[in-house]
């Protein structure tokens, strides 16, 4: 790779990292070509972009964006594939689902993840990351929580109105008798 090609690669990575709120640094070495293609397909279906990168180029791009941390710097060793996504949990779900579909395969390995300026390091974080809720799921839950008290008040008023009408009718019939 020439110096000019490296410069172009760093510029492209810098731009992607500047626009990314979520990226995962993984190690997919040891996978067969077929397995890598299946992983790429799984990523594509979920809207995750997978890119293999040299650690030195990725480090320079992270430094250019001010996103380098000691944890991320430590994770940049060995073969590296970067997964870019708009949603924090989707790459973790893709990795987890890929492993299940590959019948116990332990690759790709999560080295680190950057999600909205929070850094998660190491394989033990993967399960927790799969359980992160998406923005749409959180908004849906919030709307549900906000609607619940209003529905309860309306329901109580409606049932109370029926009871009041029943009581008045009973009093009316007693007075008439």
TAHUQUI-V973227 format. One record per pair of residues at least 24 apart in sequence whose C-alpha atoms are under 10 Angstrom apart, sorted by sequence separation. I is the first residue (numbers start at 1). J is the second residue. D is the distance in whole Angstrom. If there is no record, write none. Layout:
i = {I:I}
j = {J:J}
d = {D:D}
//
This chain:
i = {26:28:54:55:58:23:25:27:54:55:88:23:24:25:26:53:54:55:88:89:23:25:52:53:54:81:88:25:52:53:80:81:87:88:51:52:53:80:81:84:86:87:51:52:80:81:82:83:84:85:96:50:51:52:80:82:95:96:50:51:25:49:50:51:92:93:97:48:49:50:77:92:93:96:48:49:50:75:76:91:92:95:48:49:75:76:92:93:94:47:48:49:74:75:89:92:93:13:47:48:74:75:89:91:92:93:46:47:48:72:73:89:90:91:92:93:13:43:47:71:72:89:90:92:17:43:46:50:71:72:88:89:90:43:48:49:71:72:88:89:90:10:14:18:40:47:48:88:89:90:9:10:13:14:17:18:46:47:88:89:90:9:13:14:16:17:46:87:88:89:10:11:13:14:15:18:19:48:68:75:87:88:10:13:14:17:18:25:43:46:67:72:74:75:87:88:6:9:10:13:14:17:18:27:43:46:71:72:86:87:9:10:11:12:13:14:15:16:17:18:26:27:29:30:42:45:71:72:86:87:6:7:10:11:14:15:17:25:26:27:28:29:43:44:67:69:71:6:10:13:14:25:27:28:29:43:71:9:10:13:26:27:28:29:42:43:67:7:11:26:27:28:42:10:25:26:27:28:40:25:26:27:39:42:43:24:25:26:39:42:24:25:26:24:25:39:23:24:25:39:23:24:38:39:22:23:24:22:23:21:22:23:35:38:39:20:21:22:23:24:38:19:20:21:22:23:20:21:22:17:19:20:21:22:24:35:16:22:23:24:22:26:39:35:36:31:31:31:30:31:28:29:30:28:29:27:28:29:26:27:28:26:27:28:25:26:27:25:26:27:25:26:27:24:25:26:24:25:26:24:25:23:24:25:23:24:22:23:24:22:23:21:22:23:20:21:22:20:21:22:24:20:21:22:23:24:25:26:21:22:24:25:26}
j = {50:52:78:79:82:48:50:52:79:80:113:49:50:51:52:79:80:81:114:115:50:52:79:80:81:108:115:53:80:81:108:109:115:116:80:81:82:109:110:113:115:116:81:82:110:111:112:113:114:115:126:81:82:83:111:113:126:127:82:83:58:82:83:84:125:126:130:82:83:84:111:126:127:130:83:84:85:110:111:126:127:130:84:85:111:112:128:129:130:84:85:86:111:112:126:129:130:51:85:86:112:113:127:129:130:131:85:86:87:111:112:128:129:130:131:132:53:83:87:111:112:129:130:132:58:84:87:91:112:113:129:130:131:85:90:91:113:114:130:131:132:53:57:61:83:90:91:131:132:133:53:54:57:58:61:62:90:91:132:133:134:54:58:59:61:62:91:132:133:134:56:57:59:60:61:64:65:94:114:121:133:134:57:60:61:64:65:72:90:93:114:119:121:122:134:135:54:57:58:61:62:65:66:75:91:94:119:120:134:135:58:59:60:61:62:63:64:65:66:67:75:76:78:79:91:94:120:121:135:136:56:57:60:61:64:65:67:75:76:77:78:79:93:94:117:119:121:57:61:64:65:76:78:79:80:94:122:61:62:65:78:79:80:81:94:95:119:60:64:79:80:81:95:64:79:80:81:82:94:80:81:82:94:97:98:80:81:82:95:98:81:82:83:82:83:97:82:83:84:98:83:84:98:99:83:84:85:84:85:84:85:86:98:101:102:84:85:86:87:88:102:84:85:86:87:88:86:87:88:84:86:87:88:89:91:102:84:90:91:92:91:95:108:107:108:105:106:107:107:108:106:107:108:107:108:107:108:109:107:108:109:108:109:110:108:109:110:109:110:111:110:111:112:110:111:112:111:112:113:112:113:112:113:114:113:114:113:114:115:114:115:114:115:116:114:115:116:115:116:117:119:116:117:118:119:120:121:122:118:119:121:122:123}
d = {10:9:9:8:9:9:10:9:8:7:9:9:9:10:9:8:7:9:8:9:10:10:8:6:9:9:6:10:6:6:10:10:8:8:9:4:7:10:10:10:9:10:6:6:10:10:10:9:10:10:8:7:5:9:9:9:9:8:6:7:10:8:5:8:9:9:10:10:6:6:9:6:9:8:6:5:9:9:8:10:8:9:6:7:6:9:9:8:9:9:5:10:9:6:9:6:5:10:7:8:9:10:10:9:5:8:9:8:9:8:10:9:9:8:9:10:9:8:9:9:6:5:7:9:9:9:10:10:8:8:7:5:10:9:8:9:10:8:9:7:9:10:9:9:10:9:7:10:5:9:9:10:8:8:7:9:7:9:7:7:8:10:7:10:9:7:8:9:8:7:9:9:10:8:8:9:10:9:10:8:9:7:6:9:5:9:6:8:9:9:9:8:10:8:6:9:10:7:7:6:7:7:9:10:7:8:8:9:10:8:9:9:9:9:8:9:10:10:10:9:9:10:9:10:10:9:8:8:10:10:10:9:7:7:7:9:8:8:9:9:10:6:10:10:8:8:7:7:6:10:7:8:7:7:8:6:10:9:9:10:10:6:7:9:7:9:10:10:9:8:5:7:9:9:10:6:6:10:10:7:5:9:8:9:9:10:6:6:8:7:8:5:8:6:7:10:7:5:9:7:5:7:8:9:8:5:8:6:6:8:5:9:9:10:10:7:8:6:9:9:10:10:7:6:7:8:7:8:6:8:9:10:8:9:7:8:8:10:8:8:9:9:9:10:9:9:10:7:8:8:9:8:9:6:7:7:4:9:9:5:7:6:5:9:10:5:7:9:5:7:6:5:10:7:5:7:8:5:9:6:6:9:4:8:6:6:7:5:8:5:7:7:5:9:9:6:6:9:5:8:10:9:8:9:10:9:9:10:10:10:10:10:10}
//
